Amino acid sequence: MEYNTLPGTSIQVSKICLGTMTWGRQNNEQEGHDQMNYAVEHGINFFDTAELYPVPPRKEEQGETERIIGTWFKKTGKRKDIILASKIAGPAAFTQHIRTDKSYSKKTIDLAIEGNLKRLQTDYIDIYQLHWPERPTNFFGKRGYTYSRGDQWEDNISEVLDALSEHVKKGTIRFIGLSNETPWGMMRFLQEGVNERPRIRTIQNPYSLLNRTFETGNAEVCHRENVGLLAYSPLAFGVLSGKYRGGKLPENARLTLFPHYDRYSSINCAHAVEAYQKIADQAGISLTQLSLAFVNDRPFMTSNIIGATTLEQLKENIGSTAIMLSDDTLEAINKVHEQIPNPST
């Protein structure tokens, strides 16, 4: 396993971060524990979770993913060996079961962190993230920002940072990050993160062969301001594993169980997958390996968040760190991207 430095710190995190959002719904507690054991045995020291998980979110399972991580910490005593990231859920209709006040107020931040820590059976979280913006903007697959005349969202970023700062000072969180954020949002948090307020260290956004929109705007902010990307959905809900090619719907696969997660299921995505499959074949690797190896080595990448429902999938995903794509393969990837740019919706 290779490691990258968490920007602005001395912390080393594994190039692969273990994503956990299926635990508690698609995976049971023992399977979650098995994945953590396997990941740690193979050099992963970075886990990412959220109070919202598992996904799709439902009241019945809310917080179960964190609880599973917490029981693993208690059983193994390995909390000190793991860099742990979690999140507070933002405002949305599907978070009504978590709390009625869904704003990032001091009260909700305090309540969320209290719940995170209790479920995780720990007294601190290494990276605490805002799961998505409070304001109306483009995230979760929305291509562009639609300007709405009369949008009067009140910028409360300084207050959010002040609330998080209290937890940094208490030691309940160490560093902060954003998720599903835009270049404007990143710059506003950086602008306000001065003096005694914490500075954002990471941004967790989607990034894959089917969605390279991060390269427009956000990548430059990361470079100029020393912020690291934690890429999620590097396999585009499993579409870039190739298992859905030709209209296949494998039993118990994510899109089979939850077809409304169709962000990567368009005709253009299918055409791009076929083109990337040919490149993988020419390189003598699987489509999964091609897709993950591309994400792993982007210059703005701090860690690539992979999720798996089986140990076999996890093994292949972790193995992608040993693959270095050739210049010819990268050129072929970019040619497809020029022809079918960012086909996900």
C-alpha positions in Angstrom: 0.0 0.0 0.0 1.1 3.5 -0.8 0.3 6.5 1.4 -0.3 10.2 0.8 0.0 13.1 3.3 -3.2 14.6 4.4 -2.8 18.2 3.2 -1.5 20.6 5.8 -0.8 17.9 8.4 1.8 15.2 9.0 -0.7 12.4 8.8 -0.2 9.7 6.3 -3.3 8.1 4.8 -3.5 5.1 2.6 -4.1 5.7 -1.1 -7.2 3.6 -0.8 -9.8 4.6 1.8 -12.3 2.0 2.9 -15.9 3.2 2.1 -18.6 1.8 4.4 -22.0 3.0 3.2 -23.3 -0.5 2.4 -22.8 -1.8 6.0 -26.1 -2.3 7.8 -28.1 -2.8 4.6 -26.3 -4.7 1.9 -23.7 -6.0 4.3 -24.3 -7.3 7.8 -22.1 -6.6 10.9 -19.9 -9.6 10.4 -19.3 -8.8 6.8 -18.3 -5.2 7.7 -15.9 -6.5 10.3 -14.4 -8.9 7.8 -13.9 -6.1 5.3 -12.1 -3.9 8.0 -9.9 -6.9 9.0 -8.9 -7.5 5.4 -8.4 -3.9 4.6 -6.1 -3.3 7.6 -4.1 -6.5 6.9 -3.4 -5.1 3.4 -2.3 -1.6 4.5 -5.4 0.5 4.6 -5.4 2.8 7.6 -8.3 5.2 6.4 -12.0 4.6 6.9 -14.8 6.9 5.7 -18.4 6.8 7.1 -21.3 9.2 7.9 -24.3 9.5 10.2 -26.6 9.1 7.2 -25.3 5.6 6.3 -26.2 3.0 5.2 -27.4 4.2 1.8 -30.1 4.3 0.6 -31.0 6.0 3.9 -33.9 4.8 5.9 -35.0 5.5 9.5 -34.8 1.8 10.3 -31.0 1.6 9.7 -29.8 5.1 10.2 -26.4 5.1 12.0 -26.0 1.4 11.7 -22.8 1.8 9.6 -21.1 3.8 12.4 -22.3 1.3 15.0 -20.7 -1.5 13.1 -17.4 0.3 12.9 -17.7 1.0 16.6 -18.2 -2.6 17.6 -15.1 -3.4 15.4 -13.1 -0.8 17.3 -14.2 -2.3 20.6 -13.5 -5.9 19.6 -10.1 -5.2 18.0 -8.7 -2.3 19.9 -7.4 -0.8 16.6 -9.0 2.7 16.9 -5.5 4.2 17.3 -4.4 2.6 14.0 -7.1 4.1 11.9 -7.6 7.6 10.4 -11.4 7.9 10.7 -13.6 10.3 8.7 -17.3 10.9 9.2 -19.9 13.4 8.3 -22.9 15.4 9.5 -26.0 15.0 7.2 -27.2 18.1 5.4 -30.7 19.4 4.7 -32.8 17.2 2.4 -36.2 15.5 2.5 -34.4 12.1 3.0 -32.8 13.3 6.3 -36.0 14.1 8.1 -35.7 11.0 10.2 -32.3 12.1 11.5 -33.4 15.6 12.9 -36.0 18.1 12.1 -33.5 21.0 12.2 -31.3 20.1 9.4 -29.2 23.3 9.2 -25.5 23.4 10.1 -26.2 25.3 13.2 -24.1 25.0 16.4 -26.9 23.0 17.9 -27.1 20.4 15.1 -23.4 20.2 14.8 -23.1 19.5 18.5 -25.9 16.9 18.4 -24.5 15.2 15.3 -20.9 14.8 16.7 -22.3 13.5 20.0 -24.2 10.8 18.0 -21.2 10.0 15.7 -18.9 9.5 18.7 -21.4 7.3 20.6 -22.1 5.0 17.7 -18.4 4.8 16.7 -17.3 4.1 20.3 -14.5 6.7 20.1 -13.8 10.0 21.7 -12.5 11.7 18.5 -13.0 11.8 14.7 -9.9 12.6 12.6 -11.7 14.3 9.7 -15.2 15.7 10.1 -17.1 16.6 6.9 -20.2 18.5 5.9 -22.0 15.9 3.8 -23.3 18.4 1.3 -24.0 22.2 1.1 -26.9 23.8 2.9 -27.5 26.2 0.1 -29.2 25.3 -3.2 -26.5 24.4 -5.7 -25.4 21.6 -8.0 -24.4 18.3 -6.4 -25.5 14.7 -6.4 -25.3 14.4 -10.1 -26.8 17.8 -11.1 -24.7 19.0 -14.0 -24.8 22.8 -13.7 -25.8 25.5 -11.3 -29.2 27.0 -12.0 -29.4 30.6 -10.9 -32.6 31.4 -9.2 -33.6 35.0 -9.0 -34.5 35.9 -5.4 -32.4 33.1 -3.9 -31.7 34.6 -0.5 -29.6 31.9 1.2 -27.9 33.5 4.2 -24.1 32.8 4.2 -23.4 31.3 7.7 -20.0 29.8 6.9 -18.2 31.7 9.6 -20.7 30.4 12.2 -20.3 26.8 11.0 -16.5 27.1 11.3 -16.9 28.6 14.8 -19.0 25.6 15.8 -16.5 23.2 14.4 -13.7 25.1 16.0 -15.1 24.4 19.4 -14.9 20.7 18.7 -11.3 21.0 17.4 -10.3 22.7 20.6 -12.0 20.1 22.7 -10.4 17.3 20.7 -13.6 15.6 19.6 -12.6 16.3 15.9 -9.1 16.9 14.6 -9.5 18.3 11.1 -12.4 19.3 8.9 -13.5 18.7 5.3 -16.2 19.3 2.8 -18.2 17.0 0.6 -20.2 17.5 -2.6 -18.9 21.1 -2.7 -18.4 23.5 -5.5 -15.3 25.8 -6.2 -17.2 28.8 -4.8 -18.1 26.8 -1.6 -14.5 25.7 -1.2 -13.1 29.2 -1.5 -15.7 30.7 0.9 -14.7 28.1 3.6 -11.0 28.8 2.9 -11.6 32.5 3.1 -13.3 32.2 6.5 -10.9 29.5 7.8 -8.4 32.0 9.3 -7.1 33.0 12.7 -8.3 30.4 15.2 -10.9 28.9 12.9 -10.0 25.4 11.3 -9.0 25.2 7.7 -10.5 22.7 5.4 -8.1 19.9 4.5 -10.2 17.7 2.2 -13.1 17.7 -0.1 -15.0 14.5 -0.8 -16.6 14.7 -4.3 -17.5 12.1 -7.0 -14.7 11.4 -9.5 -14.4 8.7 -12.1 -13.9 8.0 -15.7 -17.6 8.8 -16.2 -17.5 12.0 -14.1 -14.4 14.2 -14.3 -16.2 17.5 -13.6 -14.0 17.9 -10.6 -11.2 18.8 -13.0 -13.1 22.0 -13.9 -12.6 24.5 -11.0 -12.2 22.3 -8.0 -8.9 20.7 -9.0 -7.2 24.0 -9.4 -8.5 25.1 -6.0 -7.1 21.9 -4.5 -3.7 22.6 -6.1 -3.5 26.3 -5.2 -4.9 26.0 -1.7 -3.5 22.6 -0.7 -6.7 20.7 -0.2 -6.9 17.0 -1.0 -9.6 15.1 -2.9 -11.2 12.1 -1.3 -12.8 10.6 -4.4 -16.1 8.8 -4.0 -17.9 6.6 -6.6 -14.7 5.9 -8.5 -16.5 2.9 -10.0 -19.7 4.9 -10.7 -22.0 2.8 -8.6 -20.3 -0.3 -10.0 -21.0 0.6 -13.6 -17.2 0.8 -14.2 -16.7 -2.7 -13.0 -18.5 -3.8 -16.2 -21.0 -6.0 -14.4 -24.0 -4.2 -15.9 -22.7 -4.3 -19.5 -25.3 -5.4 -22.0 -28.2 -4.7 -19.7 -27.2 -7.3 -17.1 -28.6 -6.9 -13.6 -26.6 -9.3 -11.4 -28.4 -10.6 -8.3 -27.9 -8.4 -5.2 -25.9 -5.8 -7.1 -26.5 -2.2 -6.1 -28.3 -1.1 -9.2 -30.4 -4.3 -9.3 -31.6 -3.6 -5.7 -31.8 0.2 -6.0 -32.5 1.1 -9.7 -33.4 4.7 -8.9 -29.6 5.3 -8.4 -29.4 5.8 -12.2 -26.8 8.6 -12.4 -24.5 6.4 -14.4 -27.1 4.4 -16.3 -27.5 6.6 -19.4 -26.9 5.5 -23.0 -23.8 7.7 -23.2 -22.4 6.1 -20.0 -23.0 2.7 -21.6 -21.1 3.8 -24.8 -18.2 5.2 -22.6 -18.0 1.9 -20.6 -17.6 -0.1 -23.8 -14.9 2.2 -25.0 -13.0 2.0 -21.7 -13.4 -1.8 -21.7 -11.5 -2.0 -25.0 -8.7 0.1 -23.4 -8.6 -2.2 -20.4 -8.4 -5.2 -22.7 -5.6 -3.7 -24.6 -3.7 -2.9 -21.4 -4.3 -6.5 -20.1 -6.2 -5.4 -17.0 -9.8 -5.5 -15.9 -12.1 -2.5 -16.4 -12.2 -2.2 -12.6 -8.4 -2.0 -12.4 -8.3 0.5 -15.2 -10.9 2.7 -13.6 -9.4 2.7 -10.1 -5.8 3.0 -11.3 -6.8 6.2 -13.2 -8.3 7.8 -10.1 -5.6 6.6 -7.8 -2.8 8.6 -9.4 -4.4 11.9 -10.2 -2.2 14.7 -8.8 -5.0 16.2 -6.7 -5.9 12.9 -5.1 -5.4 12.3 -1.4 -7.3 9.0 -1.2 -9.7 7.0 -3.3 -12.8 5.8 -1.5 -13.7 2.3 -2.6 -16.7 0.3 -1.4 -17.3 -3.4 -1.8 -20.0 -5.8 -0.8 -17.7 -8.9 -1.1 -14.1 -9.6 -0.1 -13.4 -10.6 -3.6 -14.4 -7.2 -4.8 -12.3 -5.6 -2.0 -9.3 -7.6 -3.0 -9.4 -6.4 -6.6 -10.0 -2.8 -5.6 -7.1 -2.8 -3.2 -4.9 -4.4 -5.8 -5.4 -1.4 -8.1 -2.7 0.5 -6.2 -0.1 -1.7 -7.8 -1.1 -0.7 -11.3 0.5 2.2 -13.1 -1.2 3.1 -16.4 1.1 3.7 -19.3 1.2 7.0 -21.3 -0.5 5.2 -24.2 -3.3 4.0 -22.0 -3.8 7.5 -20.5 -3.8 9.0 -24.0 -6.5 6.5 -25.0 -8.6 7.3 -21.9 -8.4 11.0 -22.7 -9.5 10.4 -26.3 -12.6 8.7 -25.1 -13.2 11.5 -22.6 -13.0 14.1 -25.4 -15.6 12.1 -27.4 -17.9 11.4 -24.5 -17.1 13.9 -21.7 -18.7 13.4 -18.3 -21.7 11.3 -19.5 -23.2 10.9 -16.0 -26.1 13.2 -15.3 
